[in-house]
Amino acid sequence: MRFLPLLALPLMMATASPALAKGCIRGAAAGGVAGHYVGKGHAVMGAAAGCVVAHHHYAKQARAQKAAQQHR
């Protein structure tokens, strides 16, 4: 059972891409602070949710900018 994290960590690092992480750190920080104020144990869930929401926002913004450049 102890070998599972040793196997999972390299797999997660191999699939991570820095290009997909835009906005994740900022969202995770805001979500973590908000989750901390909600209650005990919610900071991690808030950080995860903040990362997802911020990544979605920046991806949508990038698609809109790309579409605007193509229409010029």
N, C-alpha and C positions, 0 to 999 in steps of 0.2 A: 504494500500500500504506500510505502514511503517513496517508491520509485516513480509513481505517477507524476508528481510535480517536476521531477527531473526530466521526464519525457515530454511533458506538456510545455514547459518553458521554451525549449528550443523550437518547438513547432509553432508556438505563438509568435516568437521573434522572427521566424522565417516568413510568416505570412503577413507580418506588419509592414506597412508601407508609409514612409513619411509624407508622401503626397496626399494620402487619405486622412492625415491627422490634423489638417488645417482647422483651427478653431477648437479642437478638442481640449487643449490645455486650458484655454480661457473659460470654456464652458464647464469643464470639470472643477475648476477653482470656484466659480460662482455657484455651481450646484452643490459642491461640498460645503460651502459656507451656509447656504440656505438649508441644506439637510441637517447641518449641525444645530441650527436654531430650531428646527422642527422637533427633534428629539434624539434620544440615545440610539445609536446604530444607523441613523438615516444619512449620515454624512457620506458613506460609501455609495449608497443608492443614489443620493443626490449628485455625486460626482459622475457616476456612470450615466445617469439621465442627462446631466448637463453636457457631457461629452457628445452624446448622441444628438441632442438638439442643436448644439452649436455646429457640429459637423454637417448636419442637414441644412442649416441656414447658409453656411459658407458654400456648400455644394450647389444649392439653388442659386445663390448669388453668382457663382462662377458660370453656371449654365446661362443665366440671363446676360452676363457680360459677353459670353461667347456668341450668343445669338445676336446681340446688338452689333458686334463687330462684323458678323457675316452679312448683315443687312446694309452695311455702309457702302 
